[in-house]
C-alpha cells in the first residue's frame, strides 16, 4: 500500500511524539495526580446532571453558567477567561493563534516536554533557557531571551523540579518581553502563590490553569486561561466548537460549587508533601529539592534508572527524569496517601542501603 507520510511537513515528521506507556504497579506515584479523590458531593451532583439531560444533544457552545462561576471563583472577568479540554488544549490555542514558522518561542528548561512538542509542530524556533545548576530560575537569562522572542513560557511551580518563581522575577520578564508571556500555574494551589495580581498591569500576560491537580479532576480534562479580554477573544478564535463535553462542564461547575471541599483536600496534600519531604531528607545520600507543587524532585547517589527499576520491582512506580538536562540521578515522586508515602520512603531507604552494601549497584 502506498504511503502518504511524505505529505506530512518534514519538521513534524522529525518531532518525537509525547509517549507514556501504561505501567501497572500497586503504588503509582508518577503522574502528579491528586491522591485524594473528588469528594462524593461533587460526584453526586455530576451524576444527577448526566441522568437528567439527553445525551443526543450537543453541550452548550459557550457554557455561560460555568464561565460565571469560574469568574467569581478566580476574580477575573468572564471576557478574559477561556475554558478548554485541559490546559494543553489552551496552550495549543495560543500557539495556533499567535505563533508561526518565523517566530521564536522561549521555554525554561527542564520542564514539561509537551511545550517543546507543541512549539515544534508550529514550525517556530524553540529557544531553551536553562535553570541554574541548583535548579532555580535564571531570570536574567529569561529576560535576555524574551526581549527578542514572540512568546515565553514559564511553568511555576515548575514540572519536574517544583521550582517556584516569585512575582518580582515574573514582573521583570513581563516588562522586557517583546511578545506574549505564558505563566503555567498548573500547580499553583500547592504553593499558595499566583501571579493573577499582575494581569491588570501587563496585557501580554497569559495564565494557564487546570482542574487536573488541586481540583482532583485529571480524568475529566478541564483547563482554563486568564488574560486581557481582547487578547482572550482573539485566542478563542482557535478554539474548536463544543470542545468541552457536558460531563466535563457539569464536573467543573460542581467543583466550583464545592470549592471549599477541594481546598481542604489541597491543604491535606500539602501536609502529606511536607511529611514526605522530611522522610526523604532523613535518608542518607538523598538530596531533596524545594517544591511548591504536589510532587518532589530528589537526587540519589546511584543512577536514577537503577533506582526506578528497583522500586518498580517492588510495585512502586515513580518518574525517572534523570535523562533530562541538569537532572542527573534525579527522580520525581508524586505525593500519595500517607500509607503510599510511607511505603515508598521505606522502600527507597532499603533500595539505597542494598545498593550501598553490594557496591555492585542494584
C-alpha positions as CSV (number, residue, x, y, z in Angstrom):
1,X,0.0,0.0,0.0
2,X,1.3,3.4,-0.9
3,X,2.3,5.6,2.0
4,X,1.5,9.3,2.1
5,X,3.7,10.1,5.1
6,X,5.7,12.4,2.8
7,X,2.8,14.8,2.7
8,X,3.3,15.5,6.4
9,X,5.5,18.5,7.0
10,X,9.2,17.4,7.4
11,X,9.6,19.3,10.6
12,X,6.6,17.5,12.1
13,X,8.0,14.1,11.0
14,X,11.2,14.9,12.9
15,X,9.4,15.5,16.2
16,X,9.4,12.9,18.9
17,X,5.7,12.4,20.0
18,X,4.7,12.6,23.6
19,X,4.5,9.0,24.7
20,X,3.9,7.4,28.0
21,X,3.4,3.6,28.2
22,X,1.0,2.4,30.8
23,X,2.9,0.5,33.5
24,X,0.9,-1.3,36.2
25,X,2.0,-1.0,39.8
26,X,0.4,-1.3,43.2
27,X,1.5,2.2,44.2
28,X,1.5,4.7,41.3
29,X,3.2,8.0,42.2
30,X,4.4,9.0,38.7
31,X,1.6,11.3,37.3
32,X,1.3,14.2,39.7
33,X,-2.3,13.2,40.4
34,X,-4.2,14.2,43.5
35,X,-4.1,11.4,45.9
36,X,-7.4,12.4,47.4
37,X,-10.3,11.5,45.2
38,X,-13.0,14.0,44.2
39,X,-15.5,14.5,47.1
40,X,-18.7,12.5,46.9
41,X,-20.9,15.6,46.9
42,X,-19.3,16.7,43.6
43,X,-19.6,13.2,42.0
44,X,-23.3,13.1,43.1
45,X,-24.0,16.5,41.5
46,X,-22.4,15.4,38.2
47,X,-24.3,12.1,38.1
48,X,-27.6,13.9,38.7
49,X,-26.9,16.1,35.7
50,X,-25.9,13.3,33.5
51,X,-29.1,11.4,34.3
52,X,-31.3,14.4,33.7
53,X,-30.2,15.5,30.2
54,X,-30.4,13.8,26.8
55,X,-27.0,12.5,25.6
56,X,-28.1,13.0,22.0
57,X,-27.8,16.8,22.3
58,X,-24.6,18.8,21.9
59,X,-23.3,20.6,25.0
60,X,-23.5,24.4,25.2
61,X,-21.3,26.1,22.7
62,X,-20.4,28.6,25.4
63,X,-21.3,27.3,28.8
64,X,-22.4,30.5,30.4
65,X,-23.1,29.2,33.9
66,X,-19.6,27.7,34.1
67,X,-18.0,30.9,32.9
68,X,-19.9,32.9,35.5
69,X,-19.0,30.6,38.3
70,X,-15.3,30.5,37.3
71,X,-15.2,34.2,37.0
72,X,-16.4,34.6,40.6
73,X,-14.1,31.9,41.8
74,X,-10.9,33.4,40.3
75,X,-11.9,37.0,40.5
76,X,-11.4,37.8,36.8
77,X,-14.0,39.0,34.2
78,X,-15.7,36.3,32.0
79,X,-14.4,38.1,28.9
80,X,-10.9,37.3,30.0
81,X,-11.5,33.6,30.6
82,X,-11.2,30.8,28.1
83,X,-12.0,27.2,29.1
84,X,-10.7,24.2,27.3
85,X,-10.2,20.4,27.2
86,X,-7.3,20.6,29.7
87,X,-4.7,23.3,29.8
88,X,-2.8,21.6,27.0
89,X,-5.6,22.4,24.6
90,X,-5.5,26.0,25.7
91,X,-1.7,26.1,25.1
92,X,-2.4,24.8,21.6
93,X,-5.0,27.5,21.0
94,X,-2.4,30.2,22.0
95,X,0.2,28.7,19.7
96,X,-2.2,28.3,16.8
97,X,-3.5,31.9,17.1
98,X,-0.2,33.7,17.8
99,X,2.8,31.7,16.6
100,X,4.1,30.9,13.1
101,X,7.1,29.3,11.4
102,X,9.2,32.5,11.6
103,X,8.6,33.1,15.3
104,X,10.8,32.4,18.4
105,X,9.4,30.8,21.5
106,X,11.4,30.8,24.7
107,X,10.8,27.9,27.2
108,X,12.5,27.5,30.5
109,X,14.2,24.0,30.7
110,X,14.0,21.4,32.0
111,X,10.2,21.5,32.1
112,X,7.0,19.9,30.7
113,X,8.0,18.1,27.5
114,X,4.7,19.0,25.8
115,X,5.8,22.6,25.5
116,X,8.7,21.6,23.1
117,X,6.5,19.3,21.1
118,X,3.7,21.8,20.5
119,X,6.1,24.6,19.7
120,X,7.9,22.4,17.2
121,X,4.7,21.4,15.5
122,X,4.1,25.1,14.6
123,X,7.5,25.3,12.9
124,X,8.6,28.0,15.3
125,X,12.1,28.2,16.6
126,X,12.3,26.6,20.1
127,X,14.6,28.6,22.4
128,X,15.5,26.8,25.6
129,X,16.7,28.8,28.6
130,X,18.1,26.6,31.3
131,X,17.5,26.7,35.0
132,X,20.6,27.4,37.1
133,X,22.7,24.4,38.3
134,X,20.8,24.5,41.6
135,X,17.5,24.3,39.7
136,X,16.4,27.9,40.2
137,X,15.0,30.3,37.6
138,X,17.7,32.3,35.8
139,X,15.6,35.4,35.5
140,X,18.2,37.5,33.7
141,X,18.7,34.8,31.1
142,X,15.0,34.5,30.5
143,X,14.7,38.3,30.2
144,X,17.5,38.4,27.6
145,X,15.8,35.7,25.5
146,X,12.3,37.2,26.0
147,X,13.4,40.6,24.6
148,X,13.9,39.0,21.2
149,X,11.1,36.4,21.2
150,X,7.4,36.2,20.3
151,X,6.4,34.0,23.2
152,X,7.9,33.0,26.5
153,X,6.6,30.0,28.5
154,X,7.3,29.6,32.2
155,X,5.9,26.9,34.4
156,X,5.7,27.8,38.1
157,X,5.8,25.7,40.2
158,X,7.9,24.0,37.5
159,X,7.4,20.4,36.5
160,X,9.5,18.4,37.2
161,X,11.6,20.4,39.6
162,X,9.0,22.0,41.8
163,X,10.8,25.4,41.5
164,X,8.6,28.5,42.1
165,X,9.2,31.9,40.6
166,X,8.0,34.8,42.6
167,X,6.3,38.0,41.4
168,X,9.5,40.1,41.2
169,X,11.1,37.8,38.7
170,X,7.9,37.4,36.6
171,X,7.4,41.2,36.6
172,X,10.9,41.6,35.2
173,X,10.2,39.2,32.4
174,X,6.9,40.7,31.5
175,X,8.3,44.2,31.5
176,X,11.0,43.4,28.9
177,X,9.3,40.7,26.8
178,X,8.7,41.6,23.2
179,X,5.8,39.2,22.9
180,X,3.4,37.2,25.0
181,X,4.3,35.5,28.2
182,X,2.5,32.3,29.4
183,X,2.7,31.5,33.1
184,X,1.6,27.9,33.6
185,X,0.1,27.7,37.0
186,X,-1.0,24.0,36.9
187,X,0.3,23.5,40.5
188,X,-0.2,27.0,42.0
189,X,-2.6,25.9,44.6
190,X,0.1,23.8,46.3
191,X,2.4,26.8,46.6
192,X,-0.2,29.4,47.8
193,X,1.1,31.7,45.1
194,X,-0.3,33.1,41.9
195,X,0.6,35.9,39.5
196,X,-3.0,36.8,38.9
197,X,-2.5,40.2,40.5
198,X,-0.2,41.1,37.6
199,X,-2.9,40.7,34.9
200,X,-4.2,44.3,35.1
201,X,-0.7,45.7,34.8
202,X,0.6,43.5,31.9
203,X,-1.6,43.0,28.9
204,X,1.0,40.5,27.5
205,X,0.4,38.1,30.4
206,X,-1.4,34.8,29.9
207,X,-2.1,32.5,32.8
208,X,-2.9,28.8,32.3
209,X,-4.5,26.7,35.0
210,X,-6.1,23.2,35.3
211,X,-8.7,21.3,37.2
212,X,-6.5,18.2,37.0
213,X,-4.3,18.6,40.0
214,X,-5.7,20.5,43.0
215,X,-9.3,20.2,41.8
216,X,-8.8,16.4,41.5
217,X,-10.3,16.0,38.0
218,X,-7.4,14.8,35.9
219,X,-9.7,12.2,34.2
220,X,-12.2,14.9,33.0
221,X,-9.7,17.2,31.1
222,X,-10.7,20.8,32.1
223,X,-8.3,23.7,31.9
224,X,-8.6,27.5,31.5
225,X,-6.8,30.7,30.6
226,X,-6.9,34.1,32.1
227,X,-5.7,37.1,30.1
228,X,-6.7,40.6,29.0
229,X,-10.2,40.4,27.4
230,X,-9.3,41.5,23.9
231,X,-6.4,39.1,23.8
232,X,-8.6,36.3,25.1
233,X,-11.2,37.0,22.4
234,X,-8.5,36.6,19.6
235,X,-7.1,33.4,21.1
236,X,-10.7,32.0,21.3
237,X,-10.9,32.0,17.5
238,X,-8.5,29.0,17.6
239,X,-11.0,27.0,19.8
240,X,-12.9,24.2,18.2
241,X,-16.7,24.2,18.6
242,X,-18.0,22.1,21.5
243,X,-14.5,21.4,22.9
244,X,-16.0,20.7,26.3
245,X,-18.3,17.7,26.7
246,X,-21.3,18.1,29.0
247,X,-19.8,15.8,31.7
248,X,-16.7,18.0,32.0
249,X,-18.9,21.1,32.2
250,X,-21.1,19.5,34.9
251,X,-18.0,18.4,36.9
252,X,-16.3,21.8,36.6
253,X,-19.5,23.6,37.8
254,X,-19.9,21.1,40.7
255,X,-16.3,21.6,41.7
256,X,-16.6,25.3,41.8
257,X,-19.8,24.9,43.8
258,X,-17.9,22.9,46.4
259,X,-14.6,24.7,46.2
260,X,-14.3,24.6,50.0
261,X,-14.1,20.8,50.0
262,X,-11.4,20.8,47.3
263,X,-9.4,23.4,49.1
264,X,-9.5,21.4,52.3
265,X,-8.1,18.5,50.3
266,X,-5.3,20.7,49.0
267,X,-4.2,21.5,52.5
268,X,-4.2,17.8,53.3
269,X,-1.9,17.2,50.3
270,X,0.4,19.9,51.4
271,X,0.7,18.3,54.8
272,X,1.4,14.9,53.2
273,X,4.0,16.5,51.0
274,X,5.8,18.2,53.8
275,X,5.8,15.0,55.8
276,X,7.2,13.1,52.9
277,X,9.9,15.7,52.4
278,X,11.0,15.1,56.0
279,X,11.1,11.4,55.5
280,X,13.2,11.7,52.3
281,X,15.6,14.1,53.9
282,X,16.2,11.6,56.6
283,X,17.5,9.0,54.1
284,X,21.3,9.1,53.8
285,X,22.6,10.2,50.4
286,X,19.2,11.6,49.2
287,X,19.1,15.3,48.2
288,X,15.6,16.8,48.2
289,X,14.9,19.9,46.2
290,X,12.4,22.6,47.4
291,X,9.0,22.3,45.9
292,X,5.8,24.3,45.6
293,X,3.8,21.5,44.0
294,X,2.3,18.1,44.8
295,X,5.5,16.3,43.7
296,X,9.0,16.1,45.0
297,X,12.3,16.0,43.0
298,X,15.2,14.2,44.6
299,X,18.7,13.1,43.7
300,X,20.2,9.8,44.8
301,X,23.8,8.5,44.8
302,X,23.0,5.8,42.3
303,X,21.8,6.3,38.7
304,X,18.1,7.2,38.5
305,X,17.2,4.4,36.1
306,X,18.6,1.8,38.6
307,X,16.6,3.3,41.5
308,X,13.5,3.4,39.3
309,X,13.8,-0.2,38.3
310,X,14.5,-1.4,41.9
311,X,11.4,0.4,43.1
312,X,9.3,-0.9,40.3
313,X,10.3,-4.4,41.2
314,X,8.6,-3.7,44.5
315,X,5.5,-2.5,42.5
316,X,6.2,1.2,43.3
317,X,6.1,3.5,40.2
318,X,7.7,6.9,40.2
319,X,9.1,9.0,37.4
320,X,12.7,8.7,36.2
321,X,13.7,12.2,35.0
322,X,17.5,11.6,35.2
323,X,18.0,11.8,31.4
324,X,16.8,15.5,31.4
325,X,19.4,18.3,31.5
326,X,20.6,19.2,35.0
327,X,18.7,16.3,36.5
328,X,21.4,13.6,36.6
329,X,20.5,10.9,39.2
330,X,17.2,12.6,39.8
331,X,13.7,11.1,40.2
332,X,10.3,12.7,40.7
333,X,7.7,11.3,43.1
334,X,4.1,12.4,43.3
335,X,2.6,12.9,46.8
336,X,0.4,9.9,47.6
337,X,-1.7,8.9,50.6
338,X,0.0,8.6,54.0
339,X,0.3,4.9,53.5
340,X,1.7,5.1,50.0
341,X,4.2,7.7,51.0
342,X,5.4,5.6,53.9
343,X,5.7,2.5,51.8
344,X,7.6,4.4,49.2
345,X,10.1,6.1,51.5
346,X,10.8,2.9,53.4
347,X,11.4,1.1,50.1
348,X,13.7,3.8,48.8
349,X,15.7,3.6,52.1
350,X,16.0,-0.2,51.7
351,X,16.9,0.0,48.0
352,X,19.7,2.6,48.7
353,X,21.0,0.6,51.6
354,X,21.2,-2.5,49.5
355,X,23.0,-0.6,46.7
356,X,25.5,0.8,49.2
357,X,26.3,-2.6,50.8
358,X,26.5,-4.5,47.5
359,X,28.8,-2.0,45.8
360,X,27.8,-3.6,42.6
361,X,24.8,-1.5,42.0
362,X,21.2,-2.7,42.1
